[in-house]
C-alpha cells in the first residue's frame, strides 16, 4: 500500500505538474511571430556543448511564437527488435521532411521494452503542421510542455536534448535520432 503523503507534498506535486504541462488552450496567448530560426538552432545543437545549446535555445524561444511537445509511442509493447524500432523513428522523420523549416525533433529509443520517446519544438502553437504531413504522428501521444520556459520545463527539455549518462528518465537510451 502506498504511503500517505503530507498535504504540503501533494501541493508541491500539483504545482510541479501544473508548471510542467500546459492544461489550457493557448490560442489567446499565442500571438504568432517568426518563432525560432530553425536553421540556426539546428546548427547550434549539432555543434555545441549541452550547456551552450540549452542557453541558445532559451534565448531563441518565445512562447508566443513557438511550442514544445513531448511524444510517446503508443504501440511500444509491439517493439521486439532494436533495428525495427529505430526504423520507426527514421521513417517518422523522413515523413516530416517537408516541414523541416518549422520544427526540430529528437527521438530516443529507450529501455528494455524499446519505447520511443521524443521532444519536438514547433514554430506555431501546436504540431498541427506535422499532423497534416505525417500520418504516423497518430501512433504517438503528444503533450505540450509549458508554454512558459520555467525551471521545470527547462529541466524536462534538457533531459531530452542533453541526456546525462545515456539515460532518459532513468531508462537507458538505445538509440537517438535527430531531426535536424
Secondary structure, 3 states (H helix, E strand, C coil): CCCCCCHHHHHHHHHHHHHHECCCCCCCCCCCCCCCCHHHHHHHHHHCCHHHHHHHHHHHCCCCCEEEEEEEECCHHHCCCHHHHHHHHHHHHHHCHHHHHHEEEEEEEECCCCEEEEEEEEECCCCHHHHHHCHHHHHEEEEEECCCCCHHHHHHHHHHHCCECCEECCEEEEEEEEEC
